[in-house]
Amino acid sequence: MSVFSISHHTSYYSVTGTSLAYDILVPSLRPTHLLVLVNGYQRPRQDFRAFRQKLSSLVPHVATLALDNRGSGETPLGLAAGELLNVSLMAQDVMLLSEYVAQKLEISRYSALGISMGGMIVQTLAGKSSSQELENVFLVSTTAGGKSRVWPSSIKNPASLKFVNPYESIESTQAHMKKYFGERFLKNSPLLFEMMCKNIFTNAQEKCSTDGAKF
């Protein structure tokens, strides 16, 4: 039976304006494929922890790369004054980091899985002419984005949006997460909702040491 190890050390890769925080799960055997995991809006890469461990046990030839997008987890926004964060910029970040890690692992091509906003990033990445190394795309709970998509009615001026950490406490985490669930779920499954929020809050508080970074 193969033995797997996940590095709890955060590595950083410099891109325009910021340094992307990421880590890699490499099977004990030499990997032949790389899967890049791209999360949704303001979500940290730690969300993929259980999925990555399960994937490693099922397909031991696949290494996984998970990163914090700009403004998420341990990656600063890194924007100039007046500059707005956009999907195209984040797709460029993912492409540069993915190609760098694939080269280090001596893997010619990589695949990408995107959840929610991460799915929009991955689709944008797939559309870039320079992303010839991208082999497969997996989309989860996402949309194509574009001009046909609109902001929620509660947001009057999208340009005024600023990054706010919603996970400073259990209470702030619950207030933030409520908008993702319907009234019936919140009424019928309060314990499940509370458990999910505690898990998200705990993951958000965990900080990875940069000691022993591989790349």
C-alpha angles and dihedrals in degrees: 000000000000120000120219132199129194120204113231089194119107118226126195132218120195119231131161108312100350149035118250115226112220145149136201132222109207123184119232090250119067107277119235097186136041123209117195116207117209118188133206133263112321091344119138124230091245088081087078095055099104092039092053094050091049093047091051091055092049101041108023094179093066123089117199129216119197124184141182110240118224110294092016131102111329098344117100119221092244096194128150120241109290093009117131125217112245139178094245092059092049091048088054089051092052093047094052094046094044094050090047094052093042089054091049090051090045092239116143099207138019139201128222133213119196130189122201106319086007087064090056089050092051093048090051089048090052090053094054111105092218095056096088090138091067108105109172136011126207118192124197127185094336146121138224090248116201133129093314090067117086135199119254112276090245090067107079099174116026091187089066094058114122132184111265122180104234093184102070092114141003089258095052090046092053092047090051096045096048091078090064095060136062124244093250093056093048091049098045100037108036094143093051090049091049092049092050092050092049090051092049092047092049092050091048091055095052115102122195122220117239092215115118097016109179100213 
